[in-house]
Structures are given as C-alpha cells and as structure tokens.
Amino acid sequence: MSVGTASRAGRSEELRNALVDTIIADHAAKGLTMPADVERAMRKVPREAFTPGVSLEKAYENTAIITNRRGAETTSSVSAPYLIAEMLGQATDALGGLAGRDVLEIGSGGYNASLLRELVGASGSVTTVDIDPAVTDRAAACLERAGYNDVTVVCADAEHPVEPGRRYDLLIVTAGAWDIPPVWREQLTGDGVLVVPLRTFGMTRSWALRRSQDRLISHSHRQCGFVSMQGDGGHRMRYVDVADGVHLRLDENQQIDPGVVANVLPHPRQEAWAGVSLPPRTVLADLDLWLAAHLTREADEFLVLTAQEKAVESGIVAPSWRFGTPAALDGGTFSYRSALRWSGRLFDLGAYAHGPEAAAAAGRMVEHMRAWLDADSPSPALQVVPTRTPDGDLPDGTVLDKRHTRIVLTFHTSGSR
Ligand SMILES: C[S@@+](CC[C@H](N)C(=O)[O-])C[C@H]1O[C@@H](n2cnc3c(N)ncnc32)[C@H](O)[C@@H]1O
C-alpha cells in the first residue's frame, strides 16, 4: 500500500468513527440506543465506496447524497447515515438480531446493502432491488469494488414479487411508500418484519411492522423523510397554494377548493396557547399524528402546511416545522400548529388560526394538544390489514383506507401497548 493510500484509509477511518460517534450521541439525545452489531457494521463499511465523485469529507457528512434527479425531483440518493442507523436499529430490535437472516432491501445504493451484509453474516443473505437500471448498475459496481460481491442486485419494480417464491425475514424499504402492496407481507416469513417509511395523513414515519398472519403490527416508529416510491405503487403528493411560498399538502385523495384556501391568510390571526412547559425529550412528531387522528375524527379536513424560508421570515406564517406542520380547514377557517413559544423556562405549545371562526379553531387545536400531554404523550401504533377486512374486525382507532390495505392508527403510553 502506498503512503497516499494508507493515509487516505486512515483519514477515512477517522472520519467514519467521528460520524458514528455523532450518530450515537444523536441517538442518546432521542432516548435511543444503537445496537452493538449496527455500530460495528457502521464503523467498518467505507461509505465513500458508494459515493464516487464526492470528497472523503462529504462522504462522511451525516446527510443524504443525491445521486439521481429527474427535473427538480430527487429520485435516488445514498441515504443519510443517521437514518440508515435508526432503521437498521428498528430491524435489529424487532427481530432480536439480524445474524443468519434473509433480507430484501427495496431501493438500492450499495451502502445500506453492505451494512446489511455485515449484519446478516455468512449464513444470511441480502438481495437489493431498484426500479432504475442506472442505480442497480452503479450499486452493483460499487458493491463489487468494495468486496461485497455476495449481494444479489435486481432491477425491478418492487411493487411486484422480486424473487418469486422466496421469503425474507426482513424487508427493508428505503423509498417513501404510501401503501403496502400485498407481496411485501406475503414474502415475509411467518413472523418476519417489514421496515418501511410509510406516509399516513401526509406525514412519513419509518415503521417496523411484524407480520401476524394477514396483518402487520407495529413494533416501533421513527421520524424520517425519503424520496418517493416510483412505479405501479407510486402515489404523488399534491399541493395547493395558500400564499406565495406557503402550500398545503393533500394526501389520501383529499379534495380542497383552491379558492377557499387562497383567501384564508388575509383574515387576522388568532392564537391560543396550551399554557404548558414541555417536558424534555417530548416527541412532537407523535403529537402531530395525534392531531391528524383527532382532527380527522371531527368535521375538519386535516392537511399538512409547508412553507418556504422566505415566507416564514416575512411572518406570513409561523409553523411548528416548515417542512410539514399539522393544519386543519373547517369551512373557511384555517388553523395550524404554531412554532413553539419560549415561556421563560421551557417551551409552550400553541395554534394559530385565520378565518371567521379563528378563535374557536385555534382553541380546539390546543385542546387536542393538552389532551395529548394529559394522556402522558402517547405514541402512535399501527395495524395494517387487507382491504377486504370488515369494520367489525378492526381495532378501535382512526382508519385510513389505502389501495391495498386498511391502516388503523391507535395511541399508547409506554407499557400500555
Ligand atoms: C433513497 S434511495 C435508496 C438508498 C439506498 N438504500 C442506500 O443504500 O443509500 C431510494 C431508491 O428507491 C428506488 N425506488 C423507487 N421506487 C421503487 C420501486 N417501485 N421499486 C424499486 N425501487 C424503487 C429509487 O430508484 C431510488 O434509487
């Protein structure tokens, strides 16, 4: 090995260890623990082998690296390391370890597949599938060069069976899905696990779901963002303009009158505050699904507000998170979860509303926030059942009807699941 190659390998190891240390610290701040096997794999696999053309420093940033675009849309990337670590952690926890497991990864790039290869060991197997031949060609070449030549790479639309007749202990999806095609459940072993970034109410979470006959039952969830699934299972999000740089995301086949929405923000803003001091580590992503479920059960139309930086800076809107804030439309009145307010010691939760019934709408949203805190900040859980399942066989919860499945969202405090 030349001096240059040796020093690059040393620098790579240094950067990789620093990245893993950062991810472990992030996990701890979220109350998560990275499984030891995942840590070992992440300290071993050289991410730069799957990011040709970018510097070593960039390869070890804790962000996704875009590899394909179609117009303005990102269609492929090497996923962000912290997200990969969280999803591998979900899979490891749900299955009690990955050694000896058969795994199908949906959405290729090579990096995650090689981590999986390390985790399953010699007695397990990894297949990775991508719909885009440019991605599979690149992933296969990178895997080969990095010495992971025992990963099977397939080019196909994973909405359909990938290796017909095969069953997997783990199916891990690395693109954002709107629904779960039957084959993902059918190709799992009896108590196999599906880890999937799944969109419900316009918000995506990585769910670890364990198969139980014809159902899938959630084991854990994490907040995440991914490029969307393409192919036969693709389901586009639609947006309606509220003002310059402010949009509403429509999901679940919603219909909204753009004329109504375009006229809400000129109404004076009303606000309501919960008057609470948020406990540290409160998972507000769980509150957002609680609001979706509860507002949907009332007459309101639940929507997701997105805003560009300039719109927030100009003060037209002050959402809790500009990439996706829970919002509701009731007639001509529009409400949303506001940015947190510093109460002098800790943060408070609030809602802003515009329109003829603004004060009542902001108050209603804040009541739901208080109810969530009073219930001990319950976490969401999912059951996914086939479309033909009658209402009487569903657990009590909020039901979302998708194309292939009925999804029931319930809430549990720790220990009550
Ligand atoms: C975020 S990238 C995958 C990242 C990769 N797992 C890694 O190791 O970093 C998502 C990939 O999903 C692929 N994809 C989207 N829809 C698909 C489908 N229906 N079937 C198979 N692959 C799909 C895209 O082409 C894209 O390359």
The ligand as an SDF file (V2000), in Angstrom:
LIG
                    3D

 27 29  0  0  0  0  0  0  0  0999 V2000
  -33.0450    6.7130   -1.0970 C   0  0  0  0  0  0  0  0  0  0  0  0
  -32.6970    5.6910   -2.4680 S   0  0  0  0  0  0  0  0  0  0  0  0
  -32.0570    4.1960   -1.7560 C   0  0  0  0  0  0  0  0  0  0  0  0
  -30.8470    4.3850   -0.8950 C   0  0  0  0  0  0  0  0  0  0  0  0
  -30.0570    3.1300   -0.6290 C   0  0  0  0  0  0  0  0  0  0  0  0
  -30.8200    2.0980    0.0330 N   0  0  0  0  0  0  0  0  0  0  0  0
  -28.7660    3.3720    0.1400 C   0  0  0  0  0  0  0  0  0  0  0  0
  -28.1010    2.3750    0.4410 O   0  0  0  0  0  0  0  0  0  0  0  0
  -28.3820    4.5210    0.4440 O   0  0  0  0  0  0  0  0  0  0  0  0
  -34.3180    5.1740   -2.9860 C   0  0  0  0  0  0  0  0  0  0  0  0
  -34.3190    4.2910   -4.1930 C   0  0  0  0  0  0  0  0  0  0  0  0
  -35.6010    3.6820   -4.3270 O   0  0  0  0  0  0  0  0  0  0  0  0
  -35.7770    3.3800   -5.6930 C   0  0  0  0  0  0  0  0  0  0  0  0
  -37.1850    3.0500   -5.9800 N   0  0  0  0  0  0  0  0  0  0  0  0
  -38.2430    3.9000   -6.0590 C   0  0  0  0  0  0  0  0  0  0  0  0
  -39.3660    3.2370   -6.3690 N   0  0  0  0  0  0  0  0  0  0  0  0
  -39.0240    1.9230   -6.4870 C   0  0  0  0  0  0  0  0  0  0  0  0
  -39.7620    0.7500   -6.7930 C   0  0  0  0  0  0  0  0  0  0  0  0
  -41.0820    0.7820   -7.0620 N   0  0  0  0  0  0  0  0  0  0  0  0
  -39.1050   -0.4420   -6.8310 N   0  0  0  0  0  0  0  0  0  0  0  0
  -37.7590   -0.4920   -6.5800 C   0  0  0  0  0  0  0  0  0  0  0  0
  -37.0230    0.6060   -6.2880 N   0  0  0  0  0  0  0  0  0  0  0  0
  -37.6360    1.8010   -6.2180 C   0  0  0  0  0  0  0  0  0  0  0  0
  -35.2640    4.6360   -6.3980 C   0  0  0  0  0  0  0  0  0  0  0  0
  -34.9150    4.3870   -7.7500 O   0  0  0  0  0  0  0  0  0  0  0  0
  -34.0800    5.0160   -5.5070 C   0  0  0  0  0  0  0  0  0  0  0  0
  -32.8580    4.6050   -6.0810 O   0  0  0  0  0  0  0  0  0  0  0  0
  1  2  1  0
  2  3  1  0
  2 10  1  0
  3  4  1  0
  4  5  1  0
  5  6  1  0
  5  7  1  0
  7  8  2  0
  7  9  1  0
 10 11  1  0
 11 12  1  0
 11 26  1  0
 12 13  1  0
 13 14  1  0
 13 24  1  0
 14 15  1  0
 14 23  1  0
 15 16  2  0
 16 17  1  0
 17 18  1  0
 17 23  2  0
 18 19  1  0
 18 20  2  0
 20 21  1  0
 21 22  2  0
 22 23  1  0
 24 25  1  0
 24 26  1  0
 26 27  1  0
M  CHG  2   2   1   9  -1
M  END
$$$$
